[in-house]
Amino acid sequence: MGSHSRIALDTNIILYSIEKKVDLFDELTKSFGLCEIFVPQSVINEIRKIAKSKGAETSVAKRAKIAVKILEHKNIKVVMLSKNADKDLARLSKKGFLVATHDQRLKKLIKSYGGKVIYLRNKKIFGSDVCV
């Protein structure tokens, strides 16, 4: 991939990386070198909502709380688009961003118009077709 890949993160890949104890940002750097990481505000809002959910002591809520702290301390760019994370990620994909997600429906949507999707498997980053 190019040395300046722009990567947009979805809620589920952030929470999954915490569950599997994978440093997502380190893996992205290993796979892409110099890259810009973007998170739509809608994704941050989803994570905050999960962290404050009624079952705040559930494992998902705990991971969401960790995610909020990680996102506050990482060099990410927050983009304000809409209130819908999937629409925001699809829109960024159309602008040439790689989208990091595990959401099957979103993957299919992005691939349907030639967008690129990356995801984690066995603690490594993979692309739509091959390991990157």
Order of alpha helices (4+ residues) and beta strands (2+ residues): beta-alpha-alpha-beta-alpha-alpha-beta-alpha-beta-alpha-beta-beta
